[in-house]
Amino acid sequence: MAVTLEAVQAALQSVLDPNTGKDFLSSKAARNIRIDGDKVSLDIELGYPARSQEDGIRSAVIAALSALPGVGNVSAHVYSKIVAHAVQRGVKLLPGVKNIIAVASGKGGVGKSTTAVNLALALAAEGARVGILDADIYGPSQPQMLGLAGQQPVSLDGNSMEPLEAYGVQAMSIGFMVDVDTPMVWRGPMVAQALDQLLTETNWKELDYLVVDMPPGTGDVQLSMSQKVPVTGAVIVTTPQDIALIDARKGLKMFEKVGIPILGIVENMSVHVCSNCGHAEHIFGTGGAEQMCADYGTELLGSLPLNLQIREMADGGKPTVVGAPDSPAAGIYRSVARQVAIKVAERAKDMSAKFPNIVVQNN
């Protein structure tokens, strides 16, 4: 029996992407379908990084097509192609950066920086080109968390800075340029200018994602960044505590006001499990982030426990995703990263490069 394109397409409709829940035909992930006698070959193009998922997806596609009458050999090439997506109106994309993900919180002390660095590392582990910008001028922590404390960036051209790199992630922070004990006694305009320089004068090298570890709060600096930085989407970090949730809601509303989509919420310190007896206790309350998601129509991306190992690894310069990759916490961070990448992939693509610049001249 001859193999037909219609039969192949029908089979692909029955195979769902385990991460998006969509079939590979309607999502247009299946491309370049070729039939040569009893041989079928095709490409599966994913819009998110999925190095650890590719073999499973390939096997599922091959199994579905191999079951068709008349099919002898199936070849499926599964790969990721990450493109730039739309940002807030009137803001241009940053050269060398396709997508910017802001990780924010309404207040400090909720584990925002730990979430940001593990998110960046998880995206990189899946094959993406990732950078992280430590935008917390008053309390930069990424140099310590990435094991880069004491190092300084260099300039090859005298105009821009080369990002430092750790675990395959490019990094920039004011912490690379000042002594760890030096307080940043700067007013808002100086902070805003410093952040702009860190962002625009760093020679980012063709990033798929730049994770921005935002300063805590919703003041002038945060609002200015939200208006001027081309952000694809924001992740809000909170704890279940009522006080933290009050501020987290303010952070969420700030992004909504400037047209930046909320990709979801991460809840830290959701539960503490005693290392001796195994008793679980919700020290900071329970259900707060879920209620916030329900109130604002967003999604809970993941809940992290109050865990000694997470803190120790971040302090030691080897965050959980790289320090304990097989741990339950690392699995949660990878799940959060995958959901974030998928949500970015589902956003409208940036089409600015498709349109020519129009210049009006008076003759």
C-alpha positions in Angstrom: 0.0 0.0 0.0 1.3 3.4 -1.0 2.0 5.8 1.8 0.2 9.1 1.4 0.8 12.6 2.8 -2.7 12.6 4.2 -2.1 9.5 6.2 1.1 10.9 7.6 -0.5 14.1 8.5 -3.4 12.2 10.2 -0.9 10.2 12.2 0.9 13.4 13.3 -2.4 14.8 14.6 -2.5 11.9 17.1 0.9 12.7 18.5 1.0 15.3 21.2 3.9 17.4 22.4 4.3 16.3 26.0 5.2 19.8 27.0 2.6 21.9 25.2 -0.2 19.3 24.9 -0.6 20.3 21.2 -0.3 17.9 18.3 2.6 18.4 16.0 0.5 19.0 12.9 -1.8 21.7 14.1 1.0 23.5 15.9 3.0 23.5 12.7 5.9 21.9 14.4 6.0 19.1 11.8 7.9 20.4 8.7 9.5 19.2 5.5 7.5 15.9 5.3 9.1 13.7 2.6 7.8 10.4 1.3 10.0 8.2 -0.8 8.4 4.8 -1.4 8.0 3.2 2.0 10.4 5.8 3.6 9.1 8.8 5.5 11.3 11.6 6.9 10.3 14.9 8.5 11.5 17.6 10.8 10.0 18.5 14.2 10.8 22.1 15.0 10.2 23.2 18.7 10.0 26.8 19.6 11.5 26.2 23.0 14.8 24.6 24.2 14.3 20.9 24.9 17.5 19.0 24.7 16.4 16.5 27.4 13.0 16.0 25.6 14.2 15.4 22.0 14.7 11.7 22.2 11.3 11.0 23.7 9.6 13.2 21.1 11.5 11.6 18.3 10.5 8.1 19.5 6.8 9.0 19.8 6.7 10.4 16.2 8.6 7.4 14.8 6.3 5.0 16.6 3.1 6.7 15.3 4.3 6.9 11.7 5.8 3.4 11.7 2.4 2.0 12.6 1.0 3.2 9.2 0.4 0.5 6.6 3.1 0.5 4.0 5.6 2.5 6.0 9.1 0.8 6.2 11.5 3.4 7.6 10.9 6.6 9.5 13.5 9.4 10.1 12.5 12.3 12.4 14.9 15.2 13.0 13.8 17.0 16.3 15.4 20.4 17.0 14.7 23.7 18.7 14.5 27.1 16.9 14.1 30.0 19.3 13.1 33.3 17.7 12.5 36.8 19.0 9.0 37.6 20.3 7.1 40.9 20.6 7.8 43.3 23.4 5.9 46.3 24.8 5.0 49.0 22.2 7.6 51.6 21.3 10.6 49.6 22.7 13.2 48.2 20.3 14.8 44.8 20.7 18.3 44.7 22.2 21.1 43.8 19.7 22.3 40.2 20.3 19.3 39.3 22.5 16.1 37.6 21.2 14.0 37.5 24.4 14.2 39.2 27.8 12.6 37.6 30.8 12.3 39.7 33.9 12.3 37.9 37.2 10.7 40.3 39.8 9.3 40.5 43.3 7.5 43.1 45.2 9.9 42.9 48.1 13.3 41.5 48.9 14.1 38.3 50.7 11.7 36.0 48.8 14.3 34.1 46.8 14.0 36.1 43.6 17.7 36.0 42.7 18.0 32.3 43.5 15.0 31.7 41.2 16.5 33.8 38.4 19.9 32.1 38.4 18.4 28.6 38.4 15.9 29.6 35.7 18.9 30.8 33.5 20.9 27.6 34.2 17.9 25.4 33.5 17.3 27.1 30.1 21.0 26.7 29.3 21.0 23.1 30.2 18.2 22.5 27.6 20.5 23.9 24.9 19.5 27.6 24.8 22.0 30.5 24.7 21.4 32.3 27.9 22.6 35.4 29.7 21.7 36.9 33.1 21.7 40.5 34.1 21.9 41.3 37.8 19.9 44.5 37.8 19.9 44.8 41.6 22.4 47.6 42.0 22.0 48.0 45.8 22.4 44.3 46.5 24.0 42.4 43.6 24.1 38.7 44.4 24.7 36.9 41.0 28.5 37.1 41.2 28.4 35.1 44.4 25.8 32.7 43.1 27.6 32.0 39.9 31.0 31.6 41.5 32.3 34.7 39.8 32.9 36.9 42.8 36.1 38.9 42.5 36.2 38.7 38.7 35.9 41.8 36.4 34.7 42.2 32.8 37.1 43.3 30.1 36.6 45.7 27.2 38.0 44.7 23.8 37.0 47.8 22.0 37.0 50.4 24.7 33.3 51.0 24.3 31.5 47.8 25.4 32.1 45.1 28.1 32.5 41.4 27.5 30.1 39.4 29.8 31.7 36.9 32.2 30.6 33.3 31.9 29.7 30.5 34.3 28.2 27.1 33.6 27.5 28.2 30.0 25.6 31.4 31.0 26.8 34.9 30.2 26.6 37.2 33.1 26.8 40.9 33.9 26.5 42.7 37.3 27.5 45.9 39.0 29.0 43.5 41.5 31.8 42.7 39.1 32.9 46.3 39.3 32.7 47.3 42.9 34.1 45.8 46.1 31.7 43.5 47.9 31.8 45.7 51.0 31.2 49.0 49.1 27.6 50.3 49.6 26.0 51.8 46.5 24.9 55.1 47.9 23.2 56.3 44.7 20.0 58.1 43.9 17.4 56.8 41.5 18.7 58.5 38.3 22.2 57.2 38.8 20.9 53.7 39.4 18.8 53.9 36.2 21.8 55.1 34.2 24.0 52.3 35.6 21.4 49.7 34.7 21.1 51.1 31.2 24.8 50.9 30.7 25.0 47.3 32.0 22.2 46.3 29.7 23.2 48.1 26.5 27.0 48.3 26.7 27.5 44.6 27.4 28.5 42.6 24.3 25.8 39.9 24.6 26.6 37.1 22.3 23.5 36.1 20.4 21.3 35.2 23.3 18.0 33.3 23.0 17.1 34.5 26.5 18.4 37.2 28.8 17.1 36.7 32.3 17.0 40.0 34.2 17.2 39.7 38.0 15.1 42.8 38.8 15.6 45.0 41.8 12.9 44.3 44.5 10.0 46.7 44.8 8.0 48.9 42.4 9.7 52.2 42.6 11.0 54.6 39.9 13.9 52.4 38.9 11.7 49.4 38.4 9.1 51.3 36.5 11.7 53.0 34.3 13.3 49.6 33.4 9.9 48.2 32.6 9.2 51.0 30.2 12.5 51.1 28.5 13.8 47.5 28.5 12.3 45.3 25.7 10.8 42.6 28.0 9.1 39.6 26.4 7.5 38.5 29.7 7.8 38.6 33.5 8.0 36.0 36.2 6.8 37.0 39.6 8.5 35.4 42.7 6.8 35.4 46.1 6.4 33.4 49.3 3.0 32.3 50.6 3.2 34.9 53.3 0.5 37.5 53.2 3.0 40.4 53.5 5.0 39.1 50.5 1.8 38.5 48.5 0.7 42.1 49.0 3.9 43.4 47.4 4.0 40.7 44.7 0.6 41.8 43.6 1.9 45.4 43.2 4.8 44.1 41.1 2.4 42.1 38.9 0.2 45.2 38.3 3.2 47.3 37.5 4.1 45.0 34.5 0.5 45.0 33.4 0.4 48.8 33.3 3.3 48.9 30.9 2.0 46.1 28.7 4.4 43.3 29.7 2.7 39.9 29.9 3.0 37.9 33.1 4.4 34.4 32.3 3.5 33.1 35.7 4.3 33.0 39.4 6.9 31.0 41.4 6.3 30.4 45.0 9.4 30.0 47.2 9.5 28.6 50.8 6.1 26.9 50.2 6.8 24.2 52.8 9.5 23.1 55.2 10.2 19.4 55.6 12.2 18.5 58.7 15.4 16.7 57.7 15.3 14.6 60.9 11.7 13.5 61.2 10.2 14.3 57.8 7.4 16.5 59.3 6.1 19.0 56.7 5.2 22.5 58.0 3.9 25.5 56.0 5.9 28.1 58.0 4.8 31.0 55.8 1.2 29.9 55.1 -0.3 28.0 52.3 -2.3 28.6 49.1 -1.3 32.3 48.8 0.3 32.1 45.3 -2.5 29.9 44.0 -5.1 32.5 45.1 -3.0 35.2 43.5 -3.0 33.2 40.2 -6.7 32.8 40.4 -7.3 36.5 41.1 -5.1 37.7 38.1 -5.7 34.9 35.6 -2.1 33.7 35.6 -0.4 30.4 36.3 1.6 28.9 39.2 4.8 27.8 37.5 6.1 25.9 40.5 6.5 25.8 44.3 9.9 25.4 45.9 10.4 24.2 49.5 12.3 26.0 52.2 15.4 23.9 51.7 18.8 24.2 53.3 20.6 22.7 50.2 19.1 25.4 47.9 20.5 28.1 50.1 23.9 26.5 50.6 24.5 25.8 46.9 23.5 29.3 45.9 25.9 30.8 48.5 28.6 28.4 47.4 28.5 29.5 43.8 27.0 26.3 42.4 23.2 26.7 42.3 20.9 23.7 42.5 20.4 23.1 38.8 24.1 22.5 38.3 25.1 21.6 41.9 22.4 18.9 42.4 20.9 18.3 38.9 19.1 15.1 40.0 17.5 16.6 43.1 13.7 17.2 43.4 14.4 21.0 43.6 16.4 21.0 40.4 13.5 19.1 38.7 11.1 21.9 39.8 13.4 24.6 38.4 13.7 22.7 35.1 9.9 22.5 35.0 9.5 26.2 35.6 12.1 27.0 32.9 10.3 24.8 30.4 7.0 26.4 31.1 8.5 29.9 30.8 10.1 29.0 27.5 6.9 27.5 26.1 4.9 30.6 27.2 7.4 32.8 25.5 7.2 30.7 22.3 3.5 31.1 22.3 3.8 34.9 22.2 3.5 36.8 19.0 6.7 36.9 17.0 8.7 40.1 16.6 8.0 41.3 13.1 10.0 44.6 13.2 12.7 43.2 10.9 10.1 42.4 8.3 9.3 46.1 7.7 11.6 48.6 6.1 12.5 51.9 7.6 10.5 54.7 6.1 12.3 58.0 5.7 10.4 61.1 4.7 12.5 63.7 2.9 11.5 67.2 2.0 12.6 67.9 -1.5 
